[in-house]
Amino acid sequence: MKRIAMLGSGFIGRFYADSLQGQRSKDKIIMVYSRREEAAKKFADDYKCDHYTLDMEEAIAHVDVDVVCISLPNNLHEAAVMLCCKHKKAVITTKPLGRNAAEAKRMLLAVEEAGIFNGYLEDLVYTPKFLKAYESVKNGALGRILWAKSRETHPGPHSDWFWNIEQAGGGCILDLGCHCVEITRTFIGKDIKPIEVMCWADTQVKPIDAEDHAIGLIKYENGAIAQFEVSWTFRGGLDLRDEVMGTEGTIWINNFLRTGLEMFTTGKGADYVAEKAESNSGWLFPVGDEINDLGYNHMFAEMFNCMENGTAPRETFYDGYVVNAVLDAAYKSAKTKLWEPVQLEIWRGQEGLSKESHLVEYDAEHYLIKEEMTHYGAKKVIIKHKQTGKIEEKIIE
Ligand SMILES: NC(=O)c1ccc[n+]([C@@H]2O[C@H](COP(=O)([O-])OP(=O)(O)OC[C@H]3O[C@@H](n4cnc5c(N)ncnc54)[C@H](O)[C@@H]3O)[C@@H](O)[C@H]2O)c1
C-alpha cells in the first residue's frame, strides 16, 4: 500500500482521486494540499484523507507520505517537484511536465539526481483503446508506421489560470498538444527522434494572449510524420481522436464522441453527460466510464506497480521533457512560419536513422507498385522495371 499526498484538489485532482481510490484500490490519499481551506477540507472529507493543509511543503514532507501526486496549475509543477526532491518523495505529475523544455529539463535532472521514482501522468497513452491499438502496432499489424495523427479539441478549459499565459505557459498547443505529441510519438516509436516541427497557430476566438487553435506536423528521423490538431474553440464537446497509418494497415480511434453509446433526451434528469459536453438534451454521446476510458485506471495501476517493483514506468519525466521540447519547436515555428528543429539536449533513443527502404520486390527485374482486383473480375498488378524505371500493368489470369 502506498500513502499519497495529493497536491491540488481541483478538476484533475478529483479525477485522479476517483481512480486511485476507486474499485478496490489498496492505495490511499492520506493528505491533500489546496489553496483554500474549504476546498482542502471538502476534498479531505470526500476522499477520507487523514490530513489537509494549505502549506505545500508540509503536505510533501509529512512522515506518512510515500508518494506525491502533482495536480496543480502548470506554473507550480517545478516548485512542487523540487520539494519532492528535497524530501526524497516519489513523485508523479500531471501533464504538461513543464511550461517549456527548460523547466522540464530542470525537473528531469533534479529527480534523477535525487534518485526518486518519477512518473509522467499522460493518461491518454493508457486508454483501453490506445493500449489495444498500440499492441497491434507493436506486433506489426500496421507494418511500418508512416503517419500518426491525434486530435484534441474542446470549447476551452474550466479554470481561470489556464487562460493566463504566464501561469499556463501557453494556450491549446501546450495544454492539449502535449497529449497529442505523446500519443503520436508512442505509435511512431519512442526511441525515434523527433527532428523538426511546422506549426500554424492563431487566436481565432477568445480574448487571450495565447493561441486558441493550432495544427502542427512533427517530422521523425526515420521519415515518419506526426500531426496534431488542437483547439479551445471547438463546439460540440470533447473530440479525442487518433489515427495511425502504416504500410500494412490503419487504425482509427474515437475516444469520446460517437463511441458507440448514443442517447436522446429532452433534458430531464441529465445534468453531467461527459467532460466538456456542451449540452444535456437532444442527441448525446455519454462516455461509459470516463475514469477508465480516459486511461486513469490503467495508468495508475502501472505507475504503482512499477513503484513497488522498483522499475521505471512507461511514462517518466524524460518523456515529459521530450514532449515539452517538441512543443517549444511548435511555438517557435508558429512565429517564424518555418520548419523548426527540435532542440533535445537530452536524447536517449536511436541516433542517425535514415528513411527505411520502401521498395517491395515483384520479381528479379521489377518492384511492385500496386495490385488490385477490379469490379470486372481482372486482377491487375502495376510494376516498375528496376533498371529502366518503366511502369507497366499486367492482368493476372
Ligand atoms: N487529462 C489530464 O491529464 C489533465 C486534465 C486536466 C488538467 N490537467 C492538468 O492538471 C493540472 C491542474 O489542472 P486542473 O484542471 O485540475 O485545475 P483546477 O483549476 O481545477 O485545480 C487547480 C488546483 O490547484 C490549486 N492551486 C494551488 N495554487 C494555485 C494557484 N496559484 N492558482 C490556481 N490554483 C492553485 C487549486 O486550489 C486547485 O485545487 C494542470 O497542470 C493541468 O494541465 C491534466
Ligand as a Chemical Component Dictionary entry (heavy atoms), coordinates in Angstrom:
data_LIG
# 
_chem_comp.id                   LIG 
_chem_comp.type                 NON-POLYMER 
_chem_comp.pdbx_formal_charge   0 
_chem_comp.three_letter_code    LIG 
# 
loop_
_chem_comp_atom.comp_id 
_chem_comp_atom.atom_id 
_chem_comp_atom.alt_atom_id 
_chem_comp_atom.type_symbol 
_chem_comp_atom.charge 
_chem_comp_atom.model_Cartn_x 
_chem_comp_atom.model_Cartn_y 
_chem_comp_atom.model_Cartn_z 
_chem_comp_atom.pdbx_ordinal 
LIG N1  N1  N 0  -6.100 14.687 -18.676 1  
LIG C1  C1  C 0  -5.214 15.286 -17.948 2  
LIG O1  O1  O 0  -4.163 14.732 -17.801 3  
LIG C2  C2  C 0  -5.492 16.636 -17.345 4  
LIG C3  C3  C 0  -6.776 17.184 -17.394 5  
LIG C4  C4  C 0  -6.985 18.434 -16.770 6  
LIG C5  C5  C 0  -5.935 19.105 -16.171 7  
LIG N2  N2  N 1  -4.684 18.545 -16.161 8  
LIG C6  C6  C 0  -3.537 19.234 -15.550 9  
LIG O2  O2  O 0  -3.738 19.280 -14.147 10 
LIG C7  C7  C 0  -3.183 20.458 -13.594 11 
LIG C8  C8  C 0  -4.272 21.136 -12.766 12 
LIG O3  O3  O 0  -5.379 21.410 -13.612 13 
LIG P1  P1  P 0  -6.888 21.365 -13.086 14 
LIG O4  O4  O 0  -7.724 21.215 -14.299 15 
LIG O5  O5  O -1 -7.039 20.365 -12.011 16 
LIG O6  O6  O 0  -7.024 22.829 -12.498 17 
LIG P2  P2  P 0  -8.035 23.327 -11.383 18 
LIG O7  O7  O 0  -8.057 24.810 -11.503 19 
LIG O8  O8  O 0  -9.327 22.593 -11.452 20 
LIG O9  O9  O 0  -7.346 22.920 -9.996  21 
LIG C9  C9  C 0  -6.127 23.506 -9.595  22 
LIG C10 C10 C 0  -5.844 23.148 -8.153  23 
LIG O10 O10 O 0  -4.590 23.746 -7.797  24 
LIG C11 C11 C 0  -4.757 24.516 -6.609  25 
LIG N3  N3  N 0  -3.874 25.699 -6.640  26 
LIG C12 C12 C 0  -2.847 25.905 -5.812  27 
LIG N4  N4  N 0  -2.245 27.068 -6.070  28 
LIG C13 C13 C 0  -2.905 27.621 -7.090  29 
LIG C14 C14 C 0  -2.766 28.844 -7.802  30 
LIG N5  N5  N 0  -1.795 29.698 -7.518  31 
LIG N6  N6  N 0  -3.644 29.086 -8.794  32 
LIG C15 C15 C 0  -4.629 28.225 -9.102  33 
LIG N7  N7  N 0  -4.788 27.021 -8.468  34 
LIG C16 C16 C 0  -3.952 26.749 -7.458  35 
LIG C17 C17 C 0  -6.211 24.923 -6.602  36 
LIG O11 O11 O 0  -6.598 25.163 -5.272  37 
LIG C18 C18 C 0  -6.877 23.682 -7.176  38 
LIG O12 O12 O 0  -7.085 22.747 -6.162  39 
LIG C19 C19 C 0  -2.653 21.260 -14.778 40 
LIG O13 O13 O 0  -1.274 21.056 -14.925 41 
LIG C20 C20 C 0  -3.386 20.693 -15.981 42 
LIG O14 O14 O 0  -2.667 20.800 -17.184 43 
LIG C21 C21 C 0  -4.464 17.318 -16.711 44 
# 
loop_
_chem_comp_bond.comp_id 
_chem_comp_bond.atom_id_1 
_chem_comp_bond.atom_id_2 
_chem_comp_bond.value_order 
_chem_comp_bond.pdbx_ordinal 
LIG N1  C1  SING 1  
LIG C1  O1  DOUB 2  
LIG C1  C2  SING 3  
LIG C2  C3  SING 4  
LIG C2  C21 DOUB 5  
LIG C3  C4  DOUB 6  
LIG C4  C5  SING 7  
LIG C5  N2  DOUB 8  
LIG N2  C6  SING 9  
LIG N2  C21 SING 10 
LIG C6  O2  SING 11 
LIG C6  C20 SING 12 
LIG O2  C7  SING 13 
LIG C7  C8  SING 14 
LIG C7  C19 SING 15 
LIG C8  O3  SING 16 
LIG O3  P1  SING 17 
LIG P1  O4  DOUB 18 
LIG P1  O5  SING 19 
LIG P1  O6  SING 20 
LIG O6  P2  SING 21 
LIG P2  O7  DOUB 22 
LIG P2  O8  SING 23 
LIG P2  O9  SING 24 
LIG O9  C9  SING 25 
LIG C9  C10 SING 26 
LIG C10 O10 SING 27 
LIG C10 C18 SING 28 
LIG O10 C11 SING 29 
LIG C11 N3  SING 30 
LIG C11 C17 SING 31 
LIG N3  C12 SING 32 
LIG N3  C16 SING 33 
LIG C12 N4  DOUB 34 
LIG N4  C13 SING 35 
LIG C13 C14 SING 36 
LIG C13 C16 DOUB 37 
LIG C14 N5  SING 38 
LIG C14 N6  DOUB 39 
LIG N6  C15 SING 40 
LIG C15 N7  DOUB 41 
LIG N7  C16 SING 42 
LIG C17 O11 SING 43 
LIG C17 C18 SING 44 
LIG C18 O12 SING 45 
LIG C19 O13 SING 46 
LIG C19 C20 SING 47 
LIG C20 O14 SING 48 
# 
